Amino acid sequence: GSLSERLGAAGYATGSFGKWHLGGEGFGPAAQGWKTALEVQKHEVPPEVSGSDGPRRTAEFLTEKAVAFLEDHRDEPFLLQLSHYAVHLPLSTTPELLEKYRNKEKVAGFPCLPEYAGLLEELDASVGGIVAAVDRLGLAEKTMIVFVSDNGGLVHDQGGKVYTSNVPLRSEKGTLYEGGIRVPAIVRMPGLVPAGTVCEVPVVTTDLPATILDLAGAPLDGHDPLDGTSLMPLLRDPKEAIARDTLFWHLPHYHHSTPASAIR
């Protein structure tokens, strides 16, 4: 079963908000164990979805929905997945943020797109809002917050327009160089994860279900194995090791590159 199915069966409230992008009809989040599910794409939410007078910025709207979910389930165990559309193409941001970053000095050698910077600030504000809500509800000590990206930055689109830079990493999204597969990963849980520490052990996003199930004390069913490894030893002590020395990647399509695999 999926992470949400397993934790749902263990009595957790489960909520998925934002981009899903996994399979067609019948394979949405509600069919994969998410008891509360809201699929949203693009950077603006239309009034018929948001219930507002006009379009809403997606990052802000999703934050409101996620915070409401936290408030509704503050007295029970919960699993919240917030999948932002930011900072996906096509880029856009608010008029205020666009103006703010147009007026900032550019950094030599970098694209410095104001739309990209504004969108990133919208994402940052959302993360801050979620963390603040967890703290305000008195849940910080028993809530693990994980911030992670699904891929590295897209340097240029298929037409060749440049959007960002992954320097000092090589190449971009859709490749198996570090610019494609090395991503931001931050974990916050006071009392468990020592603040301000950095861990150099390479891990992969498929480790997250095993880690979360381990933290929750949910059984790892031997008949339904997971691809990942629990990162709990590393979270407690970044100098620790885990019982794995090899990671695998496979890119099965032609969207950015050609099908390829990598082993580290």
Secondary structure in CASP SS format (residue, H / E / C, confidence):
PFRMAT SS
TARGET T0000
AUTHOR 0000-0000-0000
METHOD secondary structure of the structure
MODEL  1
G C 1.00
S C 1.00
L H 1.00
S H 1.00
E H 1.00
R H 1.00
L H 1.00
G H 1.00
A H 1.00
A C 1.00
G C 1.00
Y C 1.00
A E 1.00
T E 1.00
G E 1.00
S E 1.00
F E 1.00
G E 1.00
K C 1.00
W C 1.00
H C 1.00
L C 1.00
G C 1.00
G C 1.00
E C 1.00
G C 1.00
F C 1.00
G C 1.00
P H 1.00
A H 1.00
A H 1.00
Q H 1.00
G C 1.00
W C 1.00
K C 1.00
T E 1.00
A E 1.00
L E 1.00
E E 1.00
V C 1.00
Q C 1.00
K C 1.00
H C 1.00
E E 1.00
V E 1.00
P C 1.00
P H 1.00
E H 1.00
V H 1.00
S H 1.00
G C 1.00
S C 1.00
D C 1.00
G C 1.00
P C 1.00
R E 1.00
R E 1.00
T H 1.00
A H 1.00
E H 1.00
F H 1.00
L H 1.00
T H 1.00
E H 1.00
K H 1.00
A H 1.00
V H 1.00
A H 1.00
F H 1.00
L H 1.00
E H 1.00
D H 1.00
H C 1.00
R C 1.00
D C 1.00
E C 1.00
P C 1.00
F E 1.00
L E 1.00
L E 1.00
Q E 1.00
L E 1.00
S E 1.00
H C 1.00
Y C 1.00
A C 1.00
V C 1.00
H C 1.00
L C 1.00
P C 1.00
L C 1.00
S C 1.00
T C 1.00
T C 1.00
P H 1.00
E H 1.00
L H 1.00
L H 1.00
E H 1.00
K H 1.00
Y H 1.00
R H 1.00
N C 1.00
K C 1.00
E C 1.00
K C 1.00
V C 1.00
A C 1.00
G C 1.00
F C 1.00
P C 1.00
C C 1.00
L C 1.00
P H 1.00
E H 1.00
Y H 1.00
A H 1.00
G H 1.00
L H 1.00
L H 1.00
E H 1.00
E H 1.00
L H 1.00
D H 1.00
A H 1.00
S H 1.00
V H 1.00
G H 1.00
G H 1.00
I H 1.00
V H 1.00
A H 1.00
A H 1.00
V H 1.00
D H 1.00
R H 1.00
L C 1.00
G C 1.00
L C 1.00
A H 1.00
E H 1.00
K H 1.00
T C 1.00
M C 1.00
I E 1.00
V E 1.00
F E 1.00
V E 1.00
S C 1.00
D C 1.00
N C 1.00
G C 1.00
G C 1.00
L C 1.00
V C 1.00
H E 1.00
D C 1.00
Q C 1.00
G C 1.00
G C 1.00
K C 1.00
V E 1.00
Y C 1.00
T C 1.00
S C 1.00
N C 1.00
V C 1.00
P C 1.00
L C 1.00
R C 1.00
S C 1.00
E C 1.00
K C 1.00
G C 1.00
T C 1.00
L C 1.00
Y C 1.00
E H 1.00
G H 1.00
G H 1.00
I H 1.00
R C 1.00
V C 1.00
P C 1.00
A E 1.00
I E 1.00
V E 1.00
R E 1.00
M C 1.00
P C 1.00
G C 1.00
L C 1.00
V C 1.00
P C 1.00
A C 1.00
G C 1.00
T C 1.00
V C 1.00
C C 1.00
E C 1.00
V C 1.00
P C 1.00
V C 1.00
V C 1.00
T C 1.00
T C 1.00
D H 1.00
L H 1.00
P H 1.00
A H 1.00
T H 1.00
I H 1.00
L H 1.00
D H 1.00
L H 1.00
A H 1.00
G C 1.00
A C 1.00
P C 1.00
L C 1.00
D C 1.00
G C 1.00
H C 1.00
D C 1.00
P C 1.00
L C 1.00
D C 1.00
G C 1.00
T C 1.00
S C 1.00
L C 1.00
M H 1.00
P H 1.00
L H 1.00
L H 1.00
R H 1.00
D C 1.00
P C 1.00
K C 1.00
E C 1.00
A C 1.00
I C 1.00
A C 1.00
R C 1.00
D C 1.00
T C 1.00
L C 1.00
F E 1.00
W E 1.00
H E 1.00
L E 1.00
P C 1.00
H C 1.00
Y C 1.00
H C 1.00
H C 1.00
S C 1.00
T C 1.00
P C 1.00
A E 1.00
S E 1.00
A E 1.00
I E 1.00
R C 1.00
END
